[in-house]
C-alpha cells in the first residue's frame, strides 16, 4: 500500500462525508434550513433546498465509493461556491447572525472548494474505489 493511494482515498472519502452528513441532516432540519436560506434572501428555497439535499447525499456518496470522481467533485465545487456567496455572505448584516462565524465558514468553504478542485484533477491517480475508472485509451 502506498501512502499516496491511502492519502487520496482517505481525503476523497472525507470530502464525500463532508457533503453526505449535512445533506442527511438537512432533511431533519428542513424548516430551520429553509428559514436560514430565506433570511439570506436565497430565491426559490422550495426548489433549491431539495436539490441541494439530493446533490449533497448523492454526490457525497459517489465520492466516498469512488464513482465518477471528477464529475462529482466539480459539481460539488460549483455548489460550494454558490452556497458560499449566497449563505455565508459575511459582508451583509443579519439579525442574530455573527459575521465572524460567517467569515470562518466562508474561508473554510474555500478550502473545501480547493480540495474538490484538486480531487477533480487527480481522479485518475491510484486510489481504492468500489467502481473502477471507465476511461478509454484516448483519455489516458
Helices and strands as residue ranges (DSSP letters): H 3-28, H 30-39, H 45-65, H 69-87, H 99-121, G 137-139
